[in-house]
């Protein structure tokens, strides 16, 4: 297990490096991540008033302080991160990671921990002939030296939360945080893995399944082969073969501890044996198979063996550059997704409003007809029958009855078309029709939900923020 856990904090090997300036690549990854998870400002107010965004522009503390003065009090059009904006549009957006994850795997005593210590230029991981790394250890850069255990590690790396489903894994997870700024370490999270051996060696967890699962999420996989007897470990070869099926572009093979392989002829024989064993596997039988020889430089132990350890550094640097480009491409793609989803939602809202207008018109028309029929029936009952005319003559007299008949003559004339023997049938039929029309009007009046003016304005503001601020800055640069 990594040293330093539960003991005194170890001194930093390069304290002066902690004050190094943040690199452009590191700032791009950090700011791209913050665009997803942290709130931002729109075009009006905030840093955009001076045309400054730390993701794409220089500046420094003075300019940042000037920008802070411009946004006090806070602007009105304050926008959440892209993840929150996407969630409100039923889009599941994943924030990009701020660092590249590099998994180092291989057989027992292959020099995995030694390589990480060399790259970081601090003694973080224990090294030795015995199996020192028994679990999975994340080594990352931070502001102060710390050691974290399983639950804290899962909290620090939420995208690895699924590891809780692996029996025994959380107890063997740890994180080592150091302040080193050497090489490109501030942009890297190393994953040191258990040494793999054959035989009766049993692990307290599913080491094959967990390594394959980690390989899916890591950006780069370095496979170290030890020339001192364990290079042809079948467990290592089996895992490598499974990883190669879907993540072959991430795999890079190295003959570690090449200075201990004896003379040049012995070293070439070891390389040939390893390459032949790898090429026996159908998925690993590649044209132009490359396996550089590497070892940790030691001024007290010079060696004539060619050391290609800098090739590992260049591979990591290339992966970081690709990750930055992938991050920016993902940012552009997600901005387009948000824009399209917003446009689609606004179009659906417009269609819903038009549909509601048509529904209201039809409902009003049916309702008016349904209400007029009972009125017609009432007037017909009061003035259209012979009995009703005789009753009004007795009540109002002959002259007033004739005057009233002039006004209700249209109703009486229509009702007179109905034969006397069918009067009740027509009456109840029209009454039933009126009820049906009123029910249809009630059903037709059901409208689709629409956005309020406030919701529509918020959608448009967030769309403009994503397209005019986030996307335009990315395109310009």
C-alpha positions in Angstrom: 0.0 0.0 0.0 1.2 3.6 -0.6 3.4 5.0 2.2 2.4 8.0 4.2 -1.1 7.0 5.0 -1.9 7.7 8.6 1.6 9.0 9.3 3.4 12.4 9.3 3.0 14.3 6.0 6.1 13.9 3.9 8.1 16.9 2.8 7.6 18.1 -0.7 10.6 17.3 -3.0 10.1 20.4 -5.1 8.4 23.1 -2.9 9.3 25.9 -5.3 7.5 24.3 -8.1 4.1 24.8 -6.3 4.2 28.4 -7.3 4.6 27.7 -11.0 2.2 29.5 -13.3 -0.8 27.6 -14.6 -0.3 26.3 -18.1 -2.6 27.2 -21.0 -3.6 23.6 -21.4 -4.4 23.3 -17.7 -6.4 26.5 -17.8 -8.4 25.3 -20.8 -9.3 22.0 -19.2 -10.2 23.7 -15.9 -12.3 26.4 -17.5 -14.0 23.9 -19.9 -15.0 21.9 -16.8 -16.2 25.0 -15.0 -18.5 25.9 -18.0 -20.3 22.7 -17.4 -20.6 22.7 -13.6 -20.3 26.3 -12.5 -22.6 29.3 -13.2 -21.7 31.8 -15.8 -22.8 35.3 -17.0 -24.5 36.2 -20.2 -23.5 38.9 -22.7 -24.7 41.7 -20.6 -22.7 42.3 -17.5 -20.0 40.2 -16.0 -16.7 39.6 -17.8 -18.3 39.8 -21.2 -18.7 43.5 -20.7 -15.0 43.9 -21.3 -14.9 40.9 -23.7 -12.8 38.8 -21.4 -13.2 35.1 -20.7 -10.4 33.2 -18.8 -11.0 30.2 -21.0 -9.8 31.9 -24.2 -8.1 35.1 -23.1 -5.1 36.0 -21.1 -5.3 38.4 -18.2 -4.1 37.7 -14.8 -5.2 38.8 -11.3 -5.4 42.5 -12.1 -7.7 42.0 -15.0 -9.8 39.5 -13.1 -10.1 42.1 -10.2 -11.2 44.7 -12.7 -13.8 42.3 -14.1 -15.1 41.5 -10.6 -15.6 45.2 -10.0 -17.7 45.4 -13.2 -20.1 42.7 -12.0 -21.0 44.2 -8.7 -23.9 44.0 -8.1 -24.5 40.6 -9.8 -25.9 40.7 -13.3 -29.5 39.8 -13.9 -28.9 37.3 -16.6 -27.0 34.8 -14.5 -26.8 31.4 -16.1 -26.3 27.9 -14.6 -23.6 25.5 -16.0 -24.2 23.6 -19.2 -25.0 20.4 -17.2 -27.9 22.2 -15.4 -29.1 23.9 -18.7 -29.0 20.5 -20.4 -30.9 18.8 -17.6 -33.8 21.2 -17.9 -33.9 20.3 -21.6 -33.8 16.5 -20.8 -30.2 16.3 -22.0 -27.7 14.3 -20.1 -24.4 16.2 -20.5 -21.2 14.9 -18.9 -18.7 17.5 -17.7 -15.2 16.9 -19.1 -12.6 15.8 -16.6 -10.0 18.4 -15.7 -7.2 15.9 -15.9 -6.1 13.0 -18.1 -6.3 9.6 -16.4 -3.3 7.4 -17.1 -3.5 3.8 -15.9 -0.2 2.0 -15.4 -0.5 -1.8 -15.3 1.7 -4.8 -15.7 3.1 -7.9 -14.0 4.5 -7.9 -10.4 7.6 -5.8 -9.9 7.5 -4.3 -13.4 8.5 -0.8 -12.2 5.0 0.8 -12.3 5.3 2.7 -9.0 9.0 3.5 -9.8 8.0 5.2 -13.1 5.3 7.2 -11.4 7.8 8.4 -8.7 10.2 9.3 -11.5 7.6 11.3 -13.4 6.4 13.1 -10.4 9.9 13.5 -9.0 8.7 12.7 -5.5 8.7 9.4 -3.6 5.0 8.8 -3.5 4.6 5.1 -4.1 6.5 2.4 -2.3 8.8 0.3 -4.5 10.5 -3.0 -4.1 10.7 -6.6 -5.2 7.8 -7.6 -3.0 4.2 -6.8 -4.1 4.0 -3.2 -2.7 0.8 -2.0 -4.5 -2.0 -4.3 -3.4 -4.9 -2.1 -4.4 -5.6 0.8 -6.8 -4.0 4.2 -6.0 -4.7 7.5 -7.7 -1.8 9.9 -7.7 -2.8 13.4 -8.6 -1.6 17.0 -8.1 -3.0 19.3 -5.5 -2.3 22.3 -3.2 -1.1 20.2 -0.3 0.2 16.7 0.5 -2.7 14.4 1.5 -3.6 10.8 1.5 -7.2 9.7 1.1 -8.9 6.3 1.6 -11.7 4.5 -0.4 -14.8 6.6 0.4 -13.0 9.9 0.1 -11.5 8.7 -3.2 -14.9 7.9 -4.7 -16.1 11.4 -3.5 -13.1 13.0 -5.3 -13.7 11.0 -8.5 -17.5 10.8 -8.9 -17.2 9.2 -12.3 -15.8 6.1 -10.6 -18.8 5.7 -8.3 -19.8 2.5 -10.0 -16.8 0.8 -8.3 -19.0 0.4 -5.2 -20.6 -2.4 -7.1 -17.3 -4.3 -7.2 -17.0 -6.5 -4.1 -13.9 -5.6 -2.1 -12.7 -2.7 -4.4 -13.7 0.3 -2.2 -11.5 -1.0 0.7 -8.5 -1.1 -1.6 -8.9 2.3 -3.2 -6.7 5.2 -2.1 -5.5 8.6 -3.4 -2.2 10.3 -3.0 -2.2 14.0 -3.5 1.1 15.8 -3.9 2.2 19.3 -4.8 4.6 18.4 -7.6 4.4 20.5 -10.8 7.0 18.5 -12.7 6.6 17.8 -16.4 2.8 17.7 -17.1 1.8 16.2 -13.8 -0.8 18.9 -12.9 -2.7 17.7 -16.0 -2.5 14.0 -15.1 -4.0 11.5 -12.7 -2.0 8.4 -12.5 -3.7 5.1 -11.6 -1.2 2.7 -10.0 -2.6 -0.9 -10.2 -1.8 -4.1 -8.4 1.1 -6.2 -9.8 -0.2 -9.2 -11.7 1.1 -12.7 -11.0 0.1 -16.2 -12.1 -0.3 -19.3 -9.9 -2.2 -19.5 -6.6 -2.1 -15.8 -5.9 -5.6 -14.7 -4.9 -6.7 -11.1 -4.8 -9.4 -9.8 -2.4 -11.4 -8.5 -5.4 -12.0 -9.2 -9.0 -8.7 -7.9 -10.4 -9.3 -8.8 -14.0 -12.8 -7.3 -14.1 -11.8 -4.1 -12.3 -8.8 -3.5 -14.6 -11.0 -3.9 -17.6 -13.5 -1.6 -16.1 -10.8 1.0 -15.3 -9.5 0.7 -18.9 -12.8 1.8 -20.3 -12.7 5.1 -18.4 -8.9 5.9 -18.6 -7.5 8.0 -21.4 -4.2 6.1 -21.7 -3.1 2.6 -20.6 0.6 1.9 -20.1 1.5 -1.8 -20.0 4.9 -2.6 -18.4 6.6 -5.9 -19.0 9.4 -7.0 -16.6 12.2 -8.9 -18.3 13.2 -10.7 -15.1 10.9 -13.7 -15.4 7.3 -12.4 -15.1 7.0 -10.8 -18.6 4.9 -13.7 -19.9 2.4 -13.6 -17.1 -0.8 -15.1 -18.6 -3.1 -13.0 -16.4 -1.5 -9.9 -17.7 -1.8 -11.1 -21.3 -5.4 -12.1 -20.8 -6.4 -8.7 -19.5 -4.4 -6.9 -22.2 -6.2 -9.0 -24.9 -9.7 -8.1 -23.5 -8.7 -4.4 -23.3 -7.5 -4.5 -26.9 -10.9 -5.6 -28.2 -12.5 -2.2 -27.6 -9.7 0.1 -26.4 -6.7 -0.9 -28.5 -5.9 2.7 -29.3 -5.2 3.4 -25.6 -2.7 0.6 -25.1 1.0 1.2 -25.2 3.5 -1.5 -24.4 7.0 -1.0 -22.8 9.8 -3.3 -21.7 10.6 -1.8 -18.3 13.8 -2.3 -16.3 15.6 -2.8 -19.6 18.9 -2.1 -18.0 18.5 -5.2 -15.9 18.0 -7.6 -18.8 21.7 -8.3 -19.3 23.6 -7.8 -22.5 22.0 -6.5 -25.7 21.6 -10.0 -27.1 19.7 -11.1 -23.9 17.5 -8.0 -24.1 16.6 -8.7 -27.8 15.7 -12.3 -26.9 13.4 -11.2 -24.1 11.8 -8.7 -26.5 11.3 -11.3 -29.1 9.7 -13.7 -26.6 7.3 -11.1 -25.3 6.3 -9.9 -28.8 5.9 -13.5 -30.0 3.7 -14.3 -27.0 1.6 -11.2 -27.6 1.2 -11.9 -31.3 -0.1 -15.3 -30.5 -3.2 -13.6 -29.3 -5.5 -12.9 -32.4 -6.4 -9.3 -31.3 -2.8 -8.3 -30.5 -1.3 -9.6 -33.8 -0.6 -6.1 -35.2 1.6 -5.0 -38.1 4.4 -2.8 -36.9 4.2 -3.9 -33.2 6.4 -1.5 -31.1 7.7 -2.1 -27.6 10.2 0.6 -26.5 12.8 -0.3 -23.8 12.7 2.0 -20.8 14.3 2.1 -17.3 14.6 4.7 -14.6 17.8 6.8 -15.2 20.3 6.5 -12.4 23.5 8.6 -12.5 25.2 6.2 -10.1 24.4 3.2 -12.3 25.2 4.1 -15.9 23.9 1.7 -18.7 24.6 1.4 -22.4 21.0 0.2 -23.0 18.9 2.6 -25.0 16.5 4.4 -22.7 13.2 5.4 -24.5 11.5 6.6 -21.3 11.1 10.0 -22.9 8.8 8.3 -25.5 6.4 7.6 -22.6 6.4 11.3 -21.7 5.7 12.2 -25.3 2.9 9.6 -25.5 1.3 11.2 -22.4 1.7 14.7 -23.8 0.1 13.6 -27.1 -2.8 12.1 -25.1 -3.2 15.4 -23.2 -3.3 17.3 -26.5 -5.9 14.9 -27.9 -8.0 15.2 -24.7 -8.0 19.0 -24.9 -9.2 18.8 -28.5 -11.8 16.2 -27.6 -12.9 18.4 -24.7 -13.3 21.4 -27.0 -15.1 19.3 -29.6 -17.5 18.0 -26.9 -18.1 21.5 -25.7 -19.1 22.6 -29.2 -21.2 19.5 -29.7 -23.0 20.0 -26.4 -23.6 23.7 -27.2 -25.3 22.6 -30.5 -27.3 20.0 -28.7 -28.6 22.7 -26.2 -29.3 25.1 -29.1 -31.2 22.4 -31.0 -33.2 21.2 -28.0 -34.1 24.8 -27.1 -35.2 25.5 -30.7 -37.3 22.3 -30.7 -38.9 23.2 -27.4 -39.7 26.7 -28.5 -41.2 25.3 -31.8 -43.3 22.8 -29.8 -44.5 25.6 -27.6 -45.5 27.7 -30.7 -47.3 24.6 -32.1 -49.0 24.1 -28.8 -50.2 27.7 -28.7 -51.6 27.4 -32.2 -53.3 24.2 -31.3 -54.8 25.7 -28.2 -56.1 28.6 -30.2 -57.8 26.3 -32.7 -59.2 24.2 -29.8 -60.6 27.3 -28.1 -62.2 28.4 -31.3 -63.8 25.0 -31.9 -64.8 24.8 -28.3 -66.4 28.2 -28.3 -68.3 27.5 -31.5 -69.7 24.2 -30.2 -70.5 25.8 -26.8 -72.4 28.7 -28.5 -74.4 26.2 -30.6 -75.0 24.0 -27.5 -76.3 27.0 -25.5 -78.5 28.4 -28.3 -80.4 25.1 -28.7 -81.8 25.2 -25.1 -82.8 28.9 -25.6 -84.5 28.0 -28.9 -86.3 25.1 -27.2 -87.4 27.4 -24.4 -88.7 30.0 -26.8 -90.4 27.4 -28.8 -92.1 26.0 -25.7 -93.2 29.5 -24.6 -94.4 30.8 -28.0 -94.4 28.1 -30.7 -97.3 25.9 -29.6 -101.0 26.4 -29.9 -101.5 26.1 -26.1 -98.8 28.8 -25.5 -100.5 31.3 -27.9 -103.8 30.8 -26.2 -102.2 31.2 -22.8 -100.5 34.5 -23.8 -103.8 35.8 -25.2 -105.5 35.2 -21.9 -102.6 36.8 -19.9 -101.8 39.8 -22.1 -104.9 40.3 -24.1 -105.6 40.1 -27.8 -103.6 43.2 -28.9 -100.5 42.6 -26.8 -100.5 39.0 -27.7 -100.5 39.9 -31.4 -97.6 42.4 -30.8 -95.6 39.8 -29.0 -96.2 37.3 -31.8 -94.5 39.7 -34.3 -91.2 39.3 -32.4 -91.4 35.5 -31.9 -92.8 34.8 -35.3 -89.4 33.2 -36.6 -89.3 30.8 -33.7 -93.0 29.9 -34.0 -92.7 29.5 -37.8 -89.8 27.0 -37.4 -91.5 25.1 -34.7 -94.7 25.0 -36.8 -92.8 22.8 -39.3 -92.7 20.0 -36.7 -95.8 17.8 -36.9 -97.8 17.8 -33.7 -97.4 14.0 -33.1 -93.5 14.4 -33.2 -93.2 17.5 -31.0 -91.9 15.6 -27.9 -89.5 13.5 -30.0 -88.0 16.6 -31.7 -87.9 18.5 -28.4 -86.0 15.8 -26.5 -83.8 15.1 -29.5 -82.7 18.7 -29.7 -82.2 18.7 -25.9 -80.0 15.6 -26.2 -78.1 17.3 -29.1 -77.5 20.3 -27.0 -76.0 18.2 -24.2 -73.7 16.4 -26.7 -72.5 19.7 -28.1 -71.8 21.1 -24.7 -69.8 17.9 -23.8 -67.9 18.2 -27.0 -67.1 21.8 -26.3 -65.8 20.9 -22.8 -63.6 18.2 -24.3 -62.3 20.5 -27.1 -61.4 23.2 -24.6 -58.7 20.9 -23.2 -55.4 22.7 -24.1 -51.8 21.6 -24.1 -49.4 23.0 -21.6 -47.3 26.0 -22.8 -44.4 27.9 -21.5 -44.9 31.1 -19.5 -43.4 34.3 -20.7 -40.8 34.0 -18.0 -39.9 30.5 -18.9 -39.7 31.4 -22.6 -37.4 34.3 -21.8 -35.2 32.2 -19.7 -34.9 29.6 -22.4 -34.0 32.2 -25.0 -31.5 33.9 -22.6 -29.7 30.6 -21.9 -29.7 29.7 -25.6 -28.1 33.1 -26.4 -25.6 32.6 -23.6 -24.6 29.2 -25.0 -24.5 30.2 -28.6 -23.2 33.8 -28.4 -20.8 33.4 -25.5 -19.7 29.9 -25.0 -19.8 28.6 -28.6 -18.6 31.8 -30.3 -15.5 32.0 -28.1 -14.7 28.4 -28.8 -15.1 28.9 -32.6 -13.0 32.1 -32.6 -10.2 30.3 -30.9 
